C-alpha cells in the first residue's frame, strides 16, 4: 500500500468568523498543496475540514501519517472520543450534542478507506510543513475577505 504524509491546519479570524484551512500532501517526490475558506465558521471546524479535504485527494487506499497541531482533531482519534460519542448516540460525556458531528461523520467515512495515523505537532513552532499549512489557511482567509470586500463595493 502507498504511504502518504499529510500536514493540515485550520485558522479562524475571530472565533467564530471567517476561516481557512490548508494542507500539504507528500507522496515520494510528489507534493500537493491546497486550501480553502468559509465565511462563518470556527477554528475547530477548519481543523477537521483540513483533514477531510486532504484525505479526499487520495485516489486509492493508502497508509497515511497525518500531522496536525490540533489537539481537538488528534484527541478525537487517539483518546477514542469518537468511539465514545458514537456509542452515546453523538452525545458528549456531559450529555450535550457533539459539535461538528457532520464533519466527524465525513472524516470517519474517509478513514474507513485509508489507514490513518494521527500525529500531534506543536503549532507555530519549527515544523516547516505545519507552518506552510498555517500560511495556506491564513492566505485563504485573506482571499475570502478581499473577495467579500470587492463584492460590496
C-alpha positions as CSV (number, residue, x, y, z in Angstrom):
1,X,0.0,0.0,0.0
2,X,1.2,3.5,-0.8
3,X,2.4,5.7,2.1
4,X,1.4,9.3,2.2
5,X,2.4,12.1,4.6
6,X,-0.2,14.8,5.2
7,X,0.1,18.0,7.1
8,X,-3.1,20.0,7.9
9,X,-4.0,23.2,9.7
10,X,-7.1,25.4,10.2
11,X,-7.4,29.0,11.1
12,X,-10.1,31.4,12.0
13,X,-10.2,35.2,12.1
14,X,-12.2,35.7,15.2
15,X,-13.9,32.6,16.5
16,X,-16.5,32.2,15.0
17,X,-15.7,34.2,11.9
18,X,-14.1,33.8,8.5
19,X,-12.0,30.7,8.5
20,X,-9.5,28.9,6.3
21,X,-7.8,25.5,6.0
22,X,-4.6,24.3,4.4
23,X,-3.0,21.0,3.7
24,X,0.2,19.6,2.2
25,X,0.3,16.0,0.9
26,X,3.6,14.3,0.2
27,X,4.0,11.1,-1.7
28,X,7.5,10.2,-2.6
29,X,8.8,13.1,-4.8
30,X,5.3,14.4,-5.3
31,X,3.8,17.3,-3.3
32,X,0.4,18.8,-3.4
33,X,-0.8,21.9,-1.5
34,X,-4.4,23.0,-1.2
35,X,-6.5,25.4,0.8
36,X,-10.0,26.8,1.1
37,X,-12.2,29.0,3.2
38,X,-15.6,29.5,4.7
39,X,-17.2,32.9,5.5
40,X,-18.6,32.0,9.0
41,X,-17.0,29.1,10.9
42,X,-14.9,28.1,13.9
43,X,-11.2,27.1,14.2
44,X,-12.2,23.6,15.2
45,X,-14.4,23.2,12.1
46,X,-11.5,24.4,9.9
47,X,-9.0,21.9,11.6
48,X,-11.3,19.0,10.8
49,X,-12.2,20.3,7.3
50,X,-8.4,20.4,6.5
51,X,-8.1,16.7,7.3
52,X,-11.2,15.9,5.3
53,X,-10.1,17.8,2.2
54,X,-6.6,16.4,2.3
55,X,-7.9,12.8,2.5
56,X,-10.3,13.5,-0.4
57,X,-7.3,13.9,-2.7
58,X,-6.3,10.3,-2.2
59,X,-7.3,8.2,-5.2
60,X,-6.8,4.7,-3.6
61,X,-6.3,3.3,-0.1
62,X,-3.1,4.4,1.5
63,X,-1.2,4.3,4.7
64,X,-1.4,7.9,5.9
65,X,0.6,9.8,8.5
66,X,-1.5,12.9,9.2
67,X,0.3,15.7,11.2
68,X,-1.8,18.4,12.8
69,X,-1.3,21.0,15.6
70,X,-5.0,20.4,16.6
71,X,-5.4,18.6,19.9
72,X,-9.1,18.5,19.1
73,X,-8.5,16.5,16.0
74,X,-5.8,14.2,17.4
75,X,-7.6,13.5,20.7
76,X,-10.8,12.6,18.9
77,X,-9.0,9.6,17.5
78,X,-6.1,8.9,19.9
79,X,-8.2,9.2,23.1
80,X,-11.2,7.4,21.5
81,X,-13.6,10.4,21.8
82,X,-15.2,9.4,18.5
83,X,-15.9,5.9,19.7
84,X,-17.5,7.2,22.9
85,X,-19.5,9.8,21.0
86,X,-20.9,7.2,18.6
87,X,-21.6,4.8,21.4
88,X,-23.5,7.6,23.2
89,X,-25.5,8.5,20.1
90,X,-23.3,11.5,19.4
91,X,-23.5,12.9,22.9
92,X,-20.6,14.1,25.0
93,X,-19.9,12.8,28.5
94,X,-21.9,15.7,29.8
95,X,-24.9,14.6,27.5
96,X,-24.5,17.6,25.1
97,X,-24.7,17.2,21.4
98,X,-21.3,16.6,19.9
99,X,-20.2,19.7,18.0
100,X,-19.2,19.3,14.3
101,X,-20.9,15.9,14.1
102,X,-21.4,16.4,10.3
103,X,-17.6,16.8,9.8
104,X,-16.7,14.0,12.2
105,X,-19.0,11.6,10.3
106,X,-17.5,12.6,7.0
107,X,-13.9,12.2,8.4
108,X,-14.8,8.8,9.8
109,X,-16.1,7.6,6.5
110,X,-12.8,8.7,4.8
111,X,-10.8,6.9,7.5
112,X,-12.5,3.6,6.7
113,X,-10.9,3.6,3.2
114,X,-7.5,4.8,4.5
115,X,-5.2,3.7,7.2
116,X,-4.7,7.0,9.0
117,X,-2.4,7.6,11.9
118,X,-2.8,11.0,13.6
119,X,0.2,12.8,15.0
120,X,0.2,16.0,17.1
121,X,2.8,18.6,16.3
122,X,3.5,21.8,18.1
123,X,1.8,24.7,16.3
124,X,3.6,27.8,15.3
125,X,7.0,26.2,16.1
126,X,9.8,24.9,13.9
127,X,7.8,22.4,11.8
128,X,8.1,23.8,8.2
129,X,5.2,21.8,6.8
130,X,2.8,22.8,9.6
131,X,3.9,26.4,9.2
132,X,3.2,26.1,5.5
133,X,-0.3,24.8,6.2
134,X,-0.9,27.7,8.6
135,X,0.2,30.2,5.9
136,X,-2.1,28.5,3.3
137,X,-5.1,28.7,5.7
138,X,-4.4,32.3,6.6
139,X,-4.0,33.2,2.9
140,X,-7.3,31.6,2.2
141,X,-9.0,33.8,4.8
142,X,-7.4,36.9,3.4
143,X,-8.5,36.0,-0.1
144,X,-12.0,35.5,1.2
145,X,-12.0,38.8,3.0
146,X,-10.7,40.6,-0.1
147,X,-13.4,38.9,-2.3
148,X,-16.1,39.9,0.2
149,X,-14.9,43.5,0.3
150,X,-14.8,43.7,-3.5
151,X,-18.3,42.3,-3.8
152,X,-19.7,45.0,-1.5
153,X,-18.1,47.9,-3.5
